[in-house]
């Protein structure tokens, strides 16, 4: 299953993965289902994708219909960012300890870019998030939120959805059937 969580880490929707496709193949379908659940139009929900990152090509393809924040997979080099240009961002994260909120200091930098892929164009915010020595790229087409709010939305969920699995264990569900193995000749 791929689980979709609200901003508090509570699952609101799940879809079964066929095992052959990455999550990017499901995003437009999931967006359609979520808009029906919440009875909203295109780009009225902010959808935050994690797990692996997405290319600018993919992001340009969905930018007209889905408002999103996601990690970027195809940014190879960190731009030259002067030390004074990084913005300190304090984010709240709900770790795997259910109900416990922790604050984490990160740094972020952004710039607007117009991406063009196959005749489609999309204006985006290219964001770089630094956690000590690790720098990670992200993209968003959300121009309403501040940089700290975007970084908070993207990083807040680290750990929060994992709490759902802790709750499942409390109800006796603690097995993932797909990890079983069988001997064969």
C-alpha positions as CSV (number, residue, x, y, z in Angstrom):
1,X,0.0,0.0,0.0
2,X,0.9,3.6,-0.4
3,X,-0.6,5.6,2.4
4,X,-1.6,9.3,2.2
5,X,-1.5,11.2,5.5
6,X,-2.9,14.5,6.5
7,X,-0.5,17.1,8.0
8,X,-0.9,15.5,11.4
9,X,0.3,12.1,10.2
10,X,-3.1,10.5,10.2
11,X,-3.8,8.2,7.2
12,X,-6.6,9.5,5.0
13,X,-6.3,7.4,1.9
14,X,-4.4,4.3,0.7
15,X,-3.9,2.8,-2.7
16,X,-2.5,-0.6,-3.5
17,X,0.8,-0.7,-5.4
18,X,1.0,-3.1,-8.2
19,X,4.7,-3.7,-7.4
20,X,6.0,-2.6,-10.8
21,X,5.6,1.2,-10.7
22,X,7.0,4.0,-8.6
23,X,4.8,6.3,-6.6
24,X,5.1,9.0,-9.3
25,X,2.8,6.9,-11.5
26,X,0.0,7.1,-8.8
27,X,0.2,10.8,-7.9
28,X,-2.3,12.1,-10.4
29,X,-4.7,9.3,-9.5
30,X,-4.3,10.0,-5.8
31,X,-4.8,13.7,-6.4
32,X,-8.1,13.0,-8.1
33,X,-9.3,10.8,-5.3
34,X,-8.2,13.3,-2.6
35,X,-10.0,16.2,-4.4
36,X,-13.2,14.1,-4.4
37,X,-12.8,13.2,-0.7
38,X,-12.3,16.8,0.3
39,X,-14.6,18.2,-2.4
40,X,-12.1,20.7,-3.7
41,X,-10.8,21.8,-7.2
42,X,-7.4,21.6,-8.8
43,X,-4.5,23.0,-6.9
44,X,-6.6,23.6,-3.7
45,X,-4.8,21.0,-1.7
46,X,-1.1,21.2,-1.0
47,X,0.4,17.7,-1.6
48,X,3.8,16.9,-0.2
49,X,5.6,13.9,-1.7
50,X,8.5,12.2,-0.2
51,X,10.5,9.0,-0.8
52,X,13.1,9.4,-3.4
53,X,12.4,12.6,-5.1
54,X,10.9,13.6,-8.5
55,X,12.4,15.1,-11.6
56,X,11.7,18.6,-12.9
57,X,10.2,16.9,-16.0
58,X,7.6,15.1,-13.8
59,X,7.0,18.3,-11.8
60,X,6.4,20.4,-14.9
61,X,3.9,17.8,-16.1
62,X,1.8,18.0,-13.0
63,X,2.2,21.7,-12.2
64,X,-0.9,22.9,-13.9
65,X,-3.3,20.7,-11.9
66,X,-1.5,19.8,-8.6
67,X,0.0,22.2,-6.0
68,X,2.9,20.4,-4.5
69,X,6.2,20.3,-2.6
70,X,8.6,17.5,-3.2
71,X,12.2,16.4,-3.1
72,X,14.0,16.7,-6.4
73,X,15.8,13.8,-7.9
74,X,17.6,15.3,-10.8
75,X,19.5,18.3,-9.3
76,X,23.2,17.3,-9.6
77,X,25.0,20.4,-8.2
78,X,24.2,22.7,-5.3
79,X,24.3,26.3,-6.5
80,X,27.0,28.5,-5.1
81,X,25.2,30.0,-2.1
82,X,26.9,32.5,0.1
83,X,26.9,31.8,3.8
84,X,24.8,34.9,4.6
85,X,22.1,33.8,2.1
86,X,20.9,30.7,4.0
87,X,17.8,31.2,6.0
88,X,17.5,29.6,9.4
89,X,14.4,27.5,9.7
90,X,13.1,25.9,12.9
91,X,10.8,23.0,12.0
92,X,8.6,20.8,14.2
93,X,8.8,17.2,13.5
94,X,6.7,14.4,15.0
95,X,9.1,11.6,15.4
96,X,8.3,7.9,15.8
97,X,7.6,8.5,19.5
98,X,3.9,9.1,19.1
99,X,2.7,12.4,20.2
100,X,6.1,13.8,20.8
101,X,7.0,16.9,18.8
102,X,10.7,17.8,18.4
103,X,12.2,21.0,17.0
104,X,15.0,20.8,14.5
105,X,17.2,23.6,13.2
106,X,17.7,23.5,9.4
107,X,18.8,26.1,6.8
108,X,17.2,26.8,3.5
109,X,17.7,28.8,0.3
110,X,15.5,29.4,-2.6
111,X,15.2,30.9,-6.1
112,X,12.4,31.1,-8.7
113,X,13.0,29.3,-11.9
114,X,11.1,28.8,-15.1
115,X,11.3,25.2,-16.2
116,X,10.5,24.1,-19.7
117,X,10.1,20.5,-20.7
118,X,8.6,19.3,-24.0
119,X,6.8,22.5,-24.8
120,X,5.3,22.8,-21.3
121,X,6.5,25.5,-18.9
122,X,6.1,25.9,-15.2
123,X,7.4,28.6,-12.8
124,X,8.6,26.9,-9.6
125,X,10.5,27.6,-6.5
126,X,13.8,25.7,-6.4
127,X,14.6,25.1,-2.7
128,X,17.7,23.8,-1.1
129,X,17.5,22.4,2.5
130,X,20.7,22.0,4.6
131,X,20.8,19.8,7.6
132,X,24.4,20.2,8.9
133,X,26.5,18.9,6.0
134,X,23.7,17.4,3.9
135,X,22.1,19.6,1.3
136,X,18.9,18.3,-0.4
137,X,17.0,19.9,-3.3
138,X,13.2,20.4,-3.5
139,X,10.7,21.9,-5.8
140,X,7.3,23.5,-5.3
141,X,4.8,25.5,-7.3
142,X,3.3,26.9,-4.0
143,X,4.0,30.6,-4.0
144,X,1.6,31.3,-1.0
145,X,3.8,29.9,1.8
146,X,6.9,31.4,3.1
147,X,10.2,29.5,2.8
148,X,10.1,28.3,6.5
149,X,6.5,27.1,5.9
150,X,7.5,25.2,2.8
151,X,10.5,23.5,4.5
152,X,8.3,22.8,7.5
153,X,5.7,21.1,5.4
154,X,8.3,19.0,3.6
155,X,10.3,17.9,6.6
156,X,7.6,17.7,9.3
157,X,6.3,14.4,8.2
158,X,9.6,12.6,8.8
159,X,8.5,10.1,11.4
160,X,4.9,11.1,11.7
161,X,3.4,8.5,9.3
162,X,5.5,5.8,10.9
163,X,3.3,6.4,14.0
164,X,0.4,4.7,12.1
165,X,2.4,1.5,12.0
166,X,3.0,1.7,15.8
167,X,-0.8,2.0,16.2
168,X,-1.3,-1.1,13.9
169,X,1.0,-3.0,16.2
170,X,-1.1,-2.1,19.2
171,X,-4.1,-3.7,17.4
172,X,-2.2,-6.9,16.7
173,X,-1.1,-6.2,13.2
174,X,2.7,-6.6,13.0
175,X,3.4,-8.6,9.9
176,X,4.2,-7.6,6.4
177,X,3.3,-10.5,4.2
178,X,5.3,-9.5,1.2
179,X,8.6,-10.1,3.1
180,X,8.1,-13.9,3.3
181,X,10.4,-16.2,1.4
182,X,10.1,-19.7,0.0
183,X,12.7,-22.1,-1.1
184,X,12.6,-23.3,-4.6
185,X,14.6,-25.9,-6.6
